[in-house]
C-alpha cells in the first residue's frame, strides 16, 4: 500500500512529539519544503535541535521539495504545469549533521551566507506582498473602502471569490507583465493545476487578510512587528502553495488550516 505524500510545516513539527512523527510516517511520506529547512536552521536553540531530533538519523531521512520559485520558473518557461511537489524533489543524497539534533552544531561561513541570501529574498517577497495589498482594487473595485465599511462579511465574500472564480483569476494572471521577453501562459490553459495559479490565489488570500488588519501600507514605514508578521506570512504562503498543489498538508497553523480548506476542500489535512 503506497503512502500519501504530505507537505510538513514547521508549526506541525514543533507541536508534535517524536513518537507522533514516527507514527505519522506509517501512513504518510513526509515531504520537507526548502522553506522548512531554512526555518529550522535559522531557529534558536533549543527549538532547532528539538525539531531535528524528530527526524530519523539515517541517509535521506525526508525528501526535500524544490523551491516554489523553481516551479514557477518552469511554468513560465515551458508553459506547462510543473506537476506535484512530490514529482519535483531535490535529487541529492544527504544526511543531517547529527549535531543539529544535539544543539552543538556550529554554523559555517557558507551556512551564514546561504541564510543571508534567503533573508534578502524574503525582503523582496515581503515587498511584493505589500504591493499586492495596495493593488487589490485592480481585481476588486473599491476593495479598501468596502473592507472598512462591511468588514468581515465582505472579506469572506472576496476570499470565496479568490477560491472559486477561476476564469477571472486566469484572465488577470495571463495579463501580468514579466521582465525580459518571457510571457505568461495563455488564459485558457491556466487553472488550479498550475503552481502559478495557486501562487496568485495564496498571495491574494494573505494580502486580503493583511488589508483587513492594516489597510493600505507604506513599505517604508513598516514597524518591526509588522515586518516580522509579514515575513511569517511569506514563509507560510510557501507551505500553503506546496500543500495545495500536493493536496495534502500537515499544519497546526489556524490561518493555513482555514486557507487550505478554502482552496483545497477535497485535500488531506492533518492538524493533530
N, C-alpha and C positions, 0 to 999 in steps of 0.2 A: 504493500500500500504506500503510494507516494505521499510525501508530506506537503502541506501548503506552505509556500514561501511567504514570509511576513516581514514587513519593514519594522525594525525595532528603534524606538526613540529613547533619548536619554532619560526622560521623565519616568518611563516604564522601567528601565533598567535600574534606576536609582531606587525605585519603590519596591522592587521585587527582591525576594531573598535568593540566594544562590540555589537553594533547593527548588524554588518556584521556577527559576530559569531552566534548570535541568529537567524538571517535569514538563515544561513547555516544549522542550526540544523533542519530546516523544511524539508530538503531533505536528510540530511546525519546524520548518527550516528557517532559522533566524537569518535575516539579512542586515548587514551593517551599512547604513549610508555613510559616505565620507564625512558628512557633517557630524555624525555621532562620534567618529574617531576624533575630529577636531575638538568637539565639546569636551570629550573625556580628557584629552591631552591638555587642554587649556584650563581644566578644573583645578581647584586647590585640594590639597590633602586635608583630611583623609578620604574625601569623596572620590578622588580619582582611583586610588588603589582599591577601594571597596567595590567600585564598578568593574575594574579589570579582573579582580579576583573571582568574579562570577562567570568568566569565560573559561573554557577548557584550556589546560596547559598543554596544548598539542599543536602540531603544524596545521595551518589554515583553520583556526578554530571557528571562524564565522565568515562566510563570503561577504565581500565588500562591493557595494554597487558603485557604478560610475557616477560622477558628479552630474547634477541636473543640467549644468551648463553644457556638458558634452552631449547630452541627449538633445538639447535644443539646437546646438550647432549642427548635429547630424540632420535633424529635420529640416532646418533652413537650407542646408546644402543639398540634400538628396530629395527634398520634397516628398518624403515618405515618413510614416510614423516610426519612431525609434524602437517600439516594442516594450515589453515588460522590463522593469528594472532587473528581474532575475535573469533576463536574457542579455543584460548589459553589465556584466560583472568585471571587476578589475582582475585581469588574469595574471596573477603573480603569486608565487608561493611565499608565505610569510609565517612568522611566529611572533607573538607578542613577547617583548623583553620581560622575563619573569620579575624584574624589579618594579615593573609597572603595577604589579599586584601586591607589592610589599611596601610601597611608599619610598623606596630607596633609589628610584630612577632619577638620574641627573640629565638635564636637557643638554643636547649638543648644540653647537652653533647652527647646524643645519635644521634642527628641530625649531629653534627660535626664529630662524629666517622663514621657514615654512609657515609658522603661526603668524608672523608679521605680514606675510603676503596674503593670507586668508583674511586677516583683520582689515587690510586695505580693501579687499574685495567686498567685505561686509559693509564697509562705509559706502561703497558705490551702490550696493544693493539697497541700503537704507535710503540713500538719496533718490533712487528710482522709485521706492515705495512711497516716499513723501510726495514725489511728483505725481504719482498715481492718485494719492489722496486729493491733491489740489486740482486734478483734472477729471474728477469723477463726472462732472457735468457734461463732458464730451459724450458720455453714454447715457447719463440720466439727467435731463434738463432740470435746472433749479434744485439740484440734489441738496446742497448745503442748506438752503432756505427751508426745504421740506423736512430735512432732518431736525432742524431747530424747532419747527412747528409741530410736526407729527410724531417725532421721536421713534420709539420702539416699533410701533405698527409699520411705519414706513421702512425702517431698517429691515424688518422681516420680509416685507414685500420685495425690496430690492435684492436681498440675498437670495430669495427664491427665484427671482428673475435670472440672477447670475447662474444659478444651478440648472435652470430649465430652458432658458431661451437660447438654444444652440445656434440658430440661424443668425440672430442679431450679433452674438459674440463672434461667430465665424466671419461675418462681414467686417466688423470692427478690427479683428485681428489681421485679416488679409490686407487691410489698408494701412497698417503700420509701416513706417519707413525704416529701412535698415541701412547701416553705414556701408559704404562701398557700393558694389554692384549687386549685392545679394537682394533677393526679393522674397517676400512671404509666399508660402504655398497658396494655391488658389482657394477661394472661399468655399467652393463646392466640395472640396476634399477634407476640409477641417471639421473635426468632431471630437468627442470625448476620448477617442483612442490616441490622440496626439498629446505628447508631453507639452508642447507649446500652448495647446488649448487649455490643458489643466493648469499650466503656469499662469495663464491670464485669469482663469476662474479663481484660483487661490489668491493671487495678488489682489484681485478686486475685493474678495471677502475680507482680507486683512485690512485693505485700505478703507473699506466701509466701516469696519469696526473702529479703526483709528479716528476716522472722521466723526463718528458718533461720539467719541470721547473728547476729542480736541478741536474739531472743526478744521478750518484751513490753517496750515502750518508754514512757518518761515524756517527753513532748514538751518539758517544761520543763527537762529535763536533757540534751538532745542536745548532743554535743560538736560543735565546729566541723567536724571531719572527717565526722561523721555528717550534719550539716546540708548540707554540700557534696555528699555522696554521694546523699542523698535528693532534693536539687534536680536532680541529674543524672538520677535515676530518673524524676522527674516529667516532665522535658523529653523523655527517651527514650520515655516512655509515649505522648506525643502523636504522635511519629513512628510508633510501632508501631500505634496505633489507626488512623491515616490509611492506613498501608501495608496493613493487613489489609483495611480497607474497599475500598481500591483494588485489592487482591490483587496488589500489586507494591511492592517496597521495595528501595532501594539503600542498603546499610549495611555497615560493616566491624565493627560492634559485636557482640561474641560473644553477649552476652545477648539482644540484639534478634534476631540470627540464630536463636538457639535458640527464642525465644518465637514468632517468625514461623512457623517450620517447624511448631511445635506447633499454632498456631491457624489457620494458612492453608497446609496441606500442598500444596495444588494451585496456590499462588500463584507469582509470578515474583519470585525473589530474586537480586539482583546483589550479589556480595560483592567482586568484583575489577574 
